[in-house]
Amino acid sequence: MHQVTVMTRAGCHLCEVAEAEIARICGELGVPWSTADVDSDPDWQAEYGDRVPVFLVDGAEHGYWRVEEDRLRSALTA
């Protein structure tokens, strides 16, 4: 089973929008998802800090800023 993680930060409007989209898509597909605060880890901040929200599928970067629904659905049903 796949796992989606949204790298996010407090006060990020794009993050809120992305989380809602990820919740809907993952909910429809029965895929677990979670969030991680990019500012809680210096390595995450260095890697993802300028591009939040960043979406990870099974721990690998899948995209950032905006959810590409068709692409995400394809990755989660493969």
ZAMARGU-4260 file (C-alpha; in steps of 0.2 Angstrom, whole numbers, plus 5000, padded with zeros to 4 digits):
<rodrens>
0) 5000/5000/5000 | 5006/5018/4996 | 5008/5032/5009 | 5007/5050/5005 | 5016/5064/5016
5) 5013/5082/5014 | 5028/5093/5019 | 5020/5108/5026 | 5022/5123/5037 | 5011/5133/5049
10) 5003/5148/5041 | 5005/5142/5023 | 4989/5144/5013 | 4995/5133/4998 | 4998/5120/5011
15) 4980/5121/5018 | 4973/5119/5000 | 4985/5105/4996 | 4981/5095/5012 | 4962/5097/5008
20) 4965/5090/4990 | 4977/5076/4997 | 4964/5071/5010 | 4950/5070/4997 | 4960/5060/4984
25) 4968/5048/4997 | 4951/5046/5006 | 4943/5041/4989 | 4957/5029/4986 | 4959/5022/5004
30) 4977/5028/5004 | 4985/5034/5021 | 4992/5051/5022 | 5000/5062/5034 | 5008/5079/5036
35) 5026/5084/5042 | 5031/5101/5048 | 5046/5106/5037 | 5052/5118/5050 | 5054/5104/5063
40) 5069/5097/5055 | 5084/5107/5048 | 5087/5094/5034 | 5069/5095/5029 | 5070/5114/5029
45) 5085/5114/5018 | 5078/5102/5006 | 5060/5107/5005 | 5059/5124/5013 | 5057/5135/4998
50) 5045/5124/4989 | 5031/5119/5002 | 5020/5111/5001 | 5030/5096/4994 | 5021/5079/4991
55) 5030/5063/4995 | 5023/5046/4989 | 5031/5032/4998 | 5045/5043/5004 | 5050/5050/4986
60) 5046/5067/4981 | 5031/5067/4969 | 5028/5086/4967 | 5026/5103/4975 | 5016/5118/4977
65) 5000/5112/4968 | 4993/5094/4968 | 4992/5087/4950 | 4977/5076/4953 | 4978/5064/4938
70) 4997/5061/4941 | 4994/5058/4959 | 4980/5046/4956 | 4990/5037/4943 | 5005/5035/4956
75) 4993/5029/4970 | 4984/5016/4959 | 5000/5009/4951
</rodrens>
